[in-house]
Amino acid sequence: MWILIISLIALVCIALLAGYIRNRRLQKKIERGELDAMPEVKEVDAECCGQHEVCERDSLLAAVSKKIEYYDDEELDKYIGVAPEDYTSEQEDEFRDIFYTMQDTDVAGWVRSLQLRGIALPDNIKDEVFLIIGERRTVISG
């Protein structure tokens, strides 16, 4: 029992010493002009699963990211505001051409980008897109 208590006290002392040394080094860097101020503590997002880059990359929710990325699909901007059921077969082919030339890892980001830009996927393509995204998620989580 005493070994455990002494070990805990030693651990606390080591942590205090390490914190003191870190603060002294940071203060010296501030005095030399290498830093402007002490670094701030950043709070972690409690809703993130710990694989933030993976979660954001595979998420279809436009709320995950406000940054619009283009996937060599600038020509699709002419479909902003068009309802999913109103596309002609030629217009659907434009979406398919882009969809089939991208990597599986980019599909979720592409769909999110379309959402942020106000472009709806044609109904006839949605099943194919969601199938690819679903397979990708199964591979990642499996």
C-alpha positions in Angstrom: 0.0 0.0 0.0 2.8 2.4 0.9 4.5 1.6 -2.4 1.4 2.8 -4.3 1.1 6.0 -2.3 4.8 6.8 -2.7 4.6 6.1 -6.4 1.6 8.4 -6.8 3.4 11.2 -4.9 6.5 10.7 -7.1 4.4 10.9 -10.2 2.8 14.1 -9.1 6.3 15.6 -8.3 7.6 14.6 -11.7 4.5 16.1 -13.4 4.9 19.4 -11.5 8.6 19.5 -12.4 7.9 18.8 -16.1 5.3 21.6 -16.1 7.6 24.0 -14.4 10.4 23.3 -16.9 8.0 23.7 -19.8 6.8 27.0 -18.6 10.3 28.3 -18.1 11.4 27.3 -21.6 8.3 29.0 -23.1 8.9 32.1 -21.0 12.5 32.2 -22.3 11.3 31.9 -25.9 8.9 34.8 -25.3 11.7 36.9 -23.9 13.9 36.1 -27.0 11.0 37.0 -29.3 10.6 33.5 -30.7 7.0 33.4 -29.4 4.5 36.3 -29.0 2.6 34.8 -26.1 2.1 31.6 -24.1 0.3 28.9 -26.2 -3.4 28.6 -25.4 -5.1 25.3 -24.4 -7.4 24.1 -27.1 -10.6 22.4 -26.1 -11.4 19.1 -27.8 -14.8 18.8 -29.6 -16.7 16.3 -27.5 -18.9 15.2 -30.4 -15.9 14.1 -32.5 -15.1 10.4 -32.6 -11.4 10.9 -32.4 -10.9 10.3 -36.1 -11.8 13.8 -37.1 -10.2 13.8 -40.5 -11.8 10.4 -41.4 -15.2 11.5 -40.0 -15.2 14.7 -42.0 -14.0 13.1 -45.2 -16.7 10.4 -45.1 -19.6 12.5 -43.8 -22.3 13.6 -46.2 -23.5 16.4 -43.9 -22.9 19.8 -45.3 -22.7 21.1 -41.7 -19.5 19.2 -41.1 -17.5 21.6 -43.2 -18.4 25.0 -44.7 -15.4 24.9 -47.1 -16.5 24.3 -50.7 -14.2 22.1 -52.6 -14.4 21.6 -56.4 -13.7 18.2 -57.9 -13.2 19.5 -61.5 -16.9 19.9 -61.6 -17.3 23.7 -61.9 -19.7 23.1 -64.9 -22.3 21.7 -62.5 -22.8 25.1 -61.0 -25.3 25.8 -63.7 -27.6 23.3 -61.9 -27.9 25.3 -58.7 -31.5 25.1 -57.6 -32.6 22.4 -60.0 -34.9 19.8 -58.4 -33.5 16.2 -58.4 -36.4 14.9 -60.5 -36.1 17.7 -63.2 -32.8 16.6 -64.7 -32.8 15.3 -68.3 -30.8 12.2 -69.2 -28.0 14.3 -70.8 -27.7 16.3 -67.6 -27.6 13.1 -65.5 -24.8 11.9 -67.8 -22.8 15.0 -66.8 -23.0 14.0 -63.2 -22.2 10.4 -64.0 -19.1 11.4 -66.0 -17.7 13.3 -63.0 -18.8 10.6 -60.5 -17.2 7.7 -62.4 -13.9 9.5 -62.8 -13.3 10.2 -59.1 -11.8 8.0 -56.5 -14.1 6.3 -54.0 -12.5 8.3 -51.2 -13.7 11.6 -52.8 -17.4 10.7 -53.3 -18.6 11.8 -49.9 -16.7 15.1 -50.2 -18.1 15.6 -53.6 -21.7 15.1 -52.4 -21.0 17.5 -49.5 -19.6 20.0 -51.9 -22.7 19.8 -54.1 -24.9 20.4 -51.1 -23.0 23.4 -50.0 -23.2 24.8 -53.5 -27.0 24.2 -53.7 -26.8 21.5 -56.3 -29.1 18.5 -55.9 -28.0 15.1 -57.2 -30.3 13.6 -59.9 -32.6 10.9 -58.5 -31.2 8.3 -60.9 -27.7 8.7 -59.6 -28.3 8.8 -55.9 -28.5 5.1 -55.4 -25.1 4.6 -57.1 -23.5 7.3 -55.1 -24.9 6.1 -51.7 -23.9 2.5 -52.6 -20.2 3.6 -53.0 -20.3 5.6 -49.8 -21.9 2.8 -47.9 -19.3 0.3 -49.1 -16.5 2.7 -48.2 -17.9 3.1 -44.7 -18.2 -0.6 -44.3 -14.6 -1.1 -45.2 -13.4 1.7 -42.8 -15.4 0.4 -39.8 -14.9 -3.3 -40.6 
